[in-house]
Amino acid sequence: MQIDVILGLQWGDEGKGKIVDYLANDYDIVARFQGGPNAGHTLKFGGNKYVLHTVPSGIFRAGLINLIGNGVVLDPVIFQRELRSLEQSQVEFKSRLLVSRKAHLILPTHRWLDAASEAHKGKAKIGSTLKGIGPTYMDKTGRNGLRVGDVNQPGFRDLYEGLKTKHLELLKIYPAIDFDLAGEEKAWFESLDTLRSLQFVDSEYYIDDALRAGKRILAEGAQGSMLDIDFGTYPYVTSSNTITAGVCTGLGIAPQQVGRVIGITKAYCTRVGGGPFPTELDNETGEKLRQEGMEFGSTTGRPRRCGWIDLPQLRYTNILNGTTELCMTKIDVLNSFTEIAAATHYRYDGKDQQNLPYDLCQAEIEPVLQHFEGWQSSLEDIYSFDALPKQARAFLEALENYLGVPVKMVSTGPEREKLIIR
């Protein structure tokens, strides 16, 4: 057996949660492999809306095991809040939610450092969600971090105090900001009881045993490929590897164990926070995309920047991920547009190019657009590809031809059932 992967091909917010939830019935295990509570995976079914930050999106499928891998960073307070919300929704999770011992913990002082550092940057801020993600990954690579398995070690409190002392020293280099450390610590230590009530596993052995037993596993990514720490629009990126390679390090598997790679893209493009966005529409069209698509962050509530779909960017992330099939979400957002567009090239250095420049943050780029006729009709009751308006099919087929990857799923609304399988 191999592990299938689902991840975002843009700057995040592509609608991964809904697709994971839909596909989950075909799997025995859904495993998150990177990121932290900066993720916001939104699912809508039964007339209710759910937003998951750390828990894998397969949790609403009865009998399915959900694993939080070693590549994830976990804030016990946010995690506890998320689990209480599941309890209120009468979702049974204790027997089905596993946590890797090697996943790193977000401390209150990680969030303090994150907020102080971002405030200090002023206009140069990168748009952090202020969840402490970056400082936690810094401690991980700096070999100072605390891991989930440490909470059951006899010397855990001493380890905590040592790392906190280091953080307090670092905070002296930043201007003071308001932060109730005593209150945050109290909530943090209380939340550890909830964390300890779950089953901890060594994900590398657990996954290996599951594969040998013929179990079907879906690896779920967070954020998007253009936020990858190595290949994204650096420095306006997250702190983990959001691409397929992150599955190997975030769960403890070998590359040859990766099977299908399902890449999620919106029918247009969005971005939260700072950083380059070649096809951004800072005009009425961009605002219409924002309002029609309800483009406000599920984690932060911040309005998302909006623009046309960017094919050179998608070509780049397909190369990085080895994408085997595409899923397009939010095509229904374009229903009322008389004309839509897609960037096919970037114009820089005096010529049209398909490759992204080394430094997308500094390069002066003009997107070259191809325009398409809009369909100006609802997709409400359409459940097959052939039943789509011819203009929508032409748009999808043009993307397939450009990228060389088939579009296998088309989401026509936020609800679980509004998905065309091709």
N, C-alpha and C positions, 0 to 999 in steps of 0.2 A: 504493500500500500504506500501511497505518497500523500503528502500534505498539500492541500489546495490553499491558495492565498487570495485574499480579497483586500484591495487597498485603493487609496485615492490617487489619481493621476495629476491633480492640479494643486491648489494651495489649501486643501482641506475643505470640509463642509460639502463634500460631493454627494452625501446621502448614503454612506456606507452602512449605517445602522439598519436601515430598512432592508437593504439587499442581504445583509448577513442574516437578519431575522427570517427572510423568505427562504434562503438557501438552507437554513439550519436543519430543516427536517430531513435533509439528505445526509446529515453527518451525525456522528456520535459525540464529538467534542468540538467546541469552539474555543480558540485560544488567542488572547490578546498578546502581541509580541513586543510592543514598545509604547512609549508615550506615558502620559499620566492623566490627572484630572483636568488638564487643559483640553482634552477631547470632549466632544459633546455629540454623542450619537443619538439621533432622534428617531423614535418609532411611533407610529400612530395606527391603532387598531381598536376595534370595539368601541369607537367613539372617544377613546382616551389617548392622550399624548404622554409619552415617556421619554426622558432624556437620561442617558447613561454616560458616565464619565470614566469610570474605571472598570466596572463589571462588563464582561463580554456581551455582545448583543444577542447571543443565543439563550439568554437566561429565561426568556418568556416561552420557550418551547419545553414542555414537560418532558422529563426524563433525560434531557441533554446535559452533558457535563460541560462546565465553563471553567476555563483555566486562565489565571492571570500569570503570565510568564515572567521569567527573570529579567527581561528587558524593560519591563514596566517600572515606573516609580510611583509609589503609593502613599497618599496622604490618609492616615487612619481616620481623621475627623470627617473629611469629605466622603470617604468610603463608608463610614458608619451611617452618615446621613442618607447615602444612596441605598444602603441595605434596609434602613427603616422605611424608606419610600416603597421598596419592594414588599416589605411585610404589610404595609397599609394596603397595597394592591393585592394582597393574599397570594403572592408569588413565593412558592417554596424554593429555597435556594441552599440551605445549609448542607444538604446531602449532595449538592450538584455544583458547588462553587469551591474551586481549589485555588490556592495561592502558592506560587513558587517561593521557596525559602530564600532564594537568591535575588528576589526583587528588592529594590532599594526603597527606604523609607524617606518621606518628606517630613522634615522637622519644622516646628514653628519658626525657628531662626532661618531656615531656608527661605520661607516666604518673606520674612523681614528683609533678608539680604536682597531678594528679588525686587521688592518694592523700593528699597533704598537705592539700588543700582539703577533701576529704570528712571527714578526721579532725578538722579544725578545727571543722566544723559541729556535731559532737556529735549531740544528739538531733534537730537540724534537717537532718540529712543526707538527700539525695534518693535514695539507693540506687544510686549510680554503680557500674558494673561495674569501675571503676578501670583501664580500658584506655587512658586518655588521650584519649578521644573528644572530650569537651568542650573541654579546652585546645587541641586541634588545630583544631577549628572556630573557636575564639576567635582563634587566630592567622590563620586563613583570612580571617575578616571584618575582622581588624585589619591585614591586608595585610602580615603578617610571615612567612607560612607557607612551607614548602618543599614542592615538588611532585615527583611521580615523574620528570618530565622533567629536573629539576635534577640528578639523579644522574649524568647524562652531560655536564654542563656543566663547563668547566675550573675554575671557582671554587667548586665545590660544597662543599669542605671549609671554606672561609672562610664561606660562607653558613651552614653547620651551626654552626660555632663562634660566629658572631654571635647566632644564635637561642638556642643553649645558654646563652650569657652572660646574655641577657635573662631566661631562665627561672631561672637561679641567683639573680639579683637579686630576682625575684618570690618565690622560695622563702623569702627572709629574713623575709617577713611572717607565715609560718606556723611553728608549733612543729616542731622537728626530728622526723623519722621515719627509720627505717632504710631505706636505699636504696643499693645497690651500683652507683653510677654507672659506675665503671670497667668492671666486669664486664658491665653492661647495654650499654654502648657497644661493647665488643669484639664481643658477639654481634650487635649492630645493624649494624655495618659489615661484618661477615662475611656477613650475610644479604643485603646489597645485591648480591652477586655472583649470587645466585639471581634476584633481581628483574631485574637487567640482562640475564639470559639469555632473558627473555620479550620479545615484540614490543610496543613502545609505539605507540599510535596517537593521533591527534586524534579523539576520539569523535564530535564534531559532524560532521566530514567523513565519517568512517567510516560512521556511521548514515545520513547523507544519501545516500551512494553506494549503500549496501545497499538502501535503500528504492527508489531509482531503478532498481536492478537487479531489483526485485520480490522481494527477500528478506523473509521473515516474521520479525518480531522480537517477543520477549516481554520486557517490562521487569519486573524482580523487585525488590520492595521489602523492606526489613528493618524490624525492630521493628513497631510498629502505629500506626494513625492517632491514637489517643488519647495517643501520645507525641510528636506533631508539635510542633515548637518554637513555632509560631504558634497552633495550634488545639487542642493537647493540654491536659492538666491541669497547666498551668504553675504553679510552676516544676518540678514533678515530671515532666519530659519529657526527651527526648533532644535532641541539638543540631542536628538536621537536619529537613528537611521530608519527612515519611514518607508524605504523601498524594499523589494523582495529580499535583498541580502540581509536585512534586519531580522527576517524570520529565523535565519540560521543562528545568529548570535542571541536573539531575543527569546528563543525557545530551547536552543541546544540541539539543533538538527544539522545534518550534513546537506550540502547543496543538491545532491542527487535525489534527496527525498522530497523536493518540491515538484508538484504536479501542475495542475491548472493555475494560471495567474489571471485573476479577474480584475481588470482595471476599471474603476468608476470615474466617469466624467460627467459634469453637468453639460447641458446643451448650450451653455454660455460659460462665463468665467467669473469667479469672485475671489476676493482676498480680504482678510481682516488685518488691520494694523499697517505698519510701514512696509517699505520695500517696493521693488520695481513691479510693474504690472503693464506690459506693453499694450494690451488691448483695452485698457480701462476707458470707460466712457464717463467723463466728468461733466455730464450734461443731462438733458431731459430724458434721453434714451436710457442712460445709466440709472437714473432715478426710477424710471418705469420698470426696469428689470428688478430693481431693489424692492419696489412695492409689490409687483406681481409675484415675485419669488419669495416674499417675506424674508428678505435677506438681512437678518439680524442674528448675531451670534447666540447659539444655544447655551454656551458657557458664560459669555461675557455680556451678551445683550447689545454689543456694539454693532452699528450698521456696517454691512460689508460693502466694500468697493465692488463695482460690477462692470463688466465689459463683454465683448463678443468672445466666442470660443477661439482658442489660440492653438492652431494645428502644429506649428513648429515646436511649441512647448509640449504638446501631447506626443509628438514624434520622439522628442528627447526622453520623456519619462517612459514611453513604451520600450525604448532601447534599454534604459536602466533596469526596468523591471522584468523584461522578457514576457510582456503581456501576451496571453494566448487568446483572450476574448475581452470585449468591451461591454460595459453596461452604461447606457446614457440615462441620466436622471433629469427631472425637471423640464422635460421637453414641453410640457403643458404650459410653462411660464411664457412661452413664445406664441401662444395661441392667437393673441390679438395683434401681433406685429404684422404690418403690411410687407415689411422686408426685414430679413435678418442677414447676418454676415459672419464670416469666419476668416481669421488671419491665415494666409497660406505661406507667407514669407515675411522675413524681417529685412528692411532696407537700412543697411549701415555699411560703412566703409565704401560708399559709392556704388554698391550693387545689392541685388536681392539675394538673400541667403535663407536656407532652411535651418542652418545650425544656430544654436544659441551662442552668443559671444561669451568669452571667459568671464567677463565682469558685467553681468546684466544690470548691475546697479549704476554703473558709470557710463555705459555705452549709450550713445544717442541713437535710438531706434525708432523707425516709423513702420508700423505694421502695414503690410500689403493685404487688402481685403478682397475676398470674393463674396458677392452678394447673391442672396437666394430669395425667391418669392416666398412670402409667408402664406400660411394656410388659412388663417383667420376663421377658425372653427374650433369647437370644443373636441377634446379627445376623451371625453367622459366615459363613453360606452364602447370604446374601442379596445379589443383584447387580442388582436392579431396584427402582425406586421403588414400584411396585405391590405388590411382595412384602414390603415393610416391614410390621410390625405396624400395625394401624389407629391405635393410640395414637401411634406415632411419626409417621405421616403427618399426623395431626391437629395435632401439635405443629409440624411443618414448615409446614403450610398456614396455621396461625395466624400464624406469623412472616412468611410471604410476604404475607398480607393486611395486616398491620400496616405492613410496610416498603414494600410496593409494588414489590418487586424479586423476580424468580423465583429459587428455589433450583435450580441446574442440576447441582450435584454434592454428594454426601453421602459422606463418608469413614467407613468402618465399622471401621477398624483402622489401625495404623501402616504395614503393608506396602503396597508399591506397588500390588498388584492389588486391594486392598480399597477399592474406590471405585465408587460407583453414579453413572452418568452418566444424566442425565434429559433 
